[in-house]
Amino acid sequence: MSLMDRLLRRENPKNTMKPLYQAVVARARAVHWYVDGAVPDTLDGRFDMIAAILSLVLLRLEQAEMRHENVWLTELFIDDMEGQLRQIGVGDVVVGKHLGRMVSALGGRLCAYREALKASEASGTCQMREALLRNLYRGEPVAEAAISDVENRLHHFAQALNTTTPEELIKGHLPA
């Protein structure tokens, strides 16, 4: 927030997106992803799960033509990732490089999940498997039951997002 904003006590607009971002992180930290879905319970696995949930929410906001909100939500993600990097001891010199990779990874996942959802819509069946194997499991072998669990949960979540109003999302009310 700039000095002028603080002096004039203007609220940072991205703060309106905090309830939604917190809900995204809470959803990504649900135990079932890591137990039933066999998502690695590591820093990378947790990042990948946040990126998956966040991507679906960003795509919903994109669909609703909420460009500013999309940017603000992404900025909260970047702020959070920077804080997480610093907390694990990544120094100032390389934080920017790590953040660049993380933002690039989020962008790649947005594209992959957008295409998977379009294919799902066109075929009438869930088509997220390849995107998940590449982006969530990073090509590592995973049990069929685990990938099916995550694929089905994310597909149903994406469908439920489409019936949730943007106003409800901004309040942090993610569909079940």
N, C-alpha and C positions, 0 to 999 in steps of 0.2 A: 504494500500500500504506500502511495507517495506521501510526502510531507504535506502537500496541500490537502489531500484526502483526509489525513489525520487531523489537520488543523480545522478543517470544515466538518469533520466527523461523518464523512460519507462512508457508507457501508461498502465494502468490497463486494461486487456483484457475485463473485464465485462462492461467497459464503452461503448464498441461497442454495447451493448444490451440495453442501456438506451432509445434510441428512441422507441424500441419495448416495453419495460416495460411501458414507458409513454403512449403509444398508448393503451396498455392493460388496464391501470388504467382509461384512458379517456373513453374507451368503456364501462367499468364496471360502470362508473358514469353517463352514459346516463340516462336521466329522465324516459324514457319509461320502464326501468326495474322496477322502483319503483312505477310508476303510472299504466301502463297497465299490468305489470307483478306482481304487488302487493308484490314485494320483500320488506321486512321490511326496512325502511329507518332509520336504526340504525347502530351502529358500527359493530355488528355481521352481519347484512344484507349486508352492504357494503363489509365487508371482504369476505362473501360468494360469492358475485357477482364477486369480483376481482379473487377469487380462481377459479370460474367457467370459466371465460374467460381465465385466465392464464393456467388452466389445458388443455383447448383445444389447446392453442398455444404450450404448452410444448409437447403435444402429436404429434402435427404436426412436431416440431423440432426432436422429437424422431423418427418419421417415416422417416425423412430425414437423420437420423443417425448423427445429429449434437450434439454430447454429450457435448462438451465443452460449446457450446452456451446455451444448456439446463441448465447446471450447473451455468453459469454466470447469466442467467435470474433468476434462482431460488435464487441466492445470492442477486440480486437486490431486489427481493421480501422480503427476510429476512431483508436486510438493511432498507427497507421502513417500514416494520412492526415494527422493533425495534424503529425507529424514531417516528412512530405513538404512540407506547406504552409510550415512554418517554414523548411525547407531552401531553398525557392525564394524566400524573403524575404517571405512574407506576415506582417504584423505582428500583435501581440497583439490589437489593437482589432478586427480583422476575421476572425481565425481562426475564432471561434465561428460566425460567419455562414456562412463557407465550409464548415465541418464540417456545419452544419445542412443545407445544400444537398446535400452528399455523402451524408449518411445518408438524406435524403429520396429521393435518386436511387436508392440501394441498395434502399430499400423499394419504390419503383416498379418496379424491375427484378425484385425478388422476386415481386411480384404478376403482372407480365407473363410471366415465365418459368414461374411456377406454372400460369397459365392455358394457356400454350402446351403445357406438358407434359401437362396434363389433356386438352387437345384431341388431342394426339398419341396418347395412350393410348386415347381413345375411337374415333379414326378408324383407328388402326393405321399411320398415316403421320406423318412428322415435320411438325409445325405451328408451327415456331419462326420462320419467315421474317419475318412481320410484326413480331413482338417484336424481332427482331434489327435489322431496318431502322430501326425507331423508336429503339431504345435503344443499339445498338452503333454503327450508322452515322449515327444522328441525322438521318435523312431525306436524307442525301447520296446521290447516285447511286453505285451500286456494280455492278461486273461480275457477271453471273449466275454465273460459275464461282466467284468469290470468296464470294458469299453462300451458295452451295450447299456450298462447302468448310467454312465456319464452321458452318453449320446442321447438316451431317452430323456433324462432329466433336463439337459440343456435344450433339447428340442421343445419339450413341453414348456420350459421357462420362456423361450423365445416366442412361442405361440401365445402364452399368457401375457407377455409384455405388450403384444399387439392389441390386446383388449383392455389394457390399463391406460388411463388417460395420462398425458404428460404431467398434468398438475399433480396427480397422485404420486407419480414417480418422483417428482421434485421434492415432495414431502417425505420421501424415503420409504414409501409404501410399495415394496416389490411384491409381485404376485407370488402365491405359494407354489 
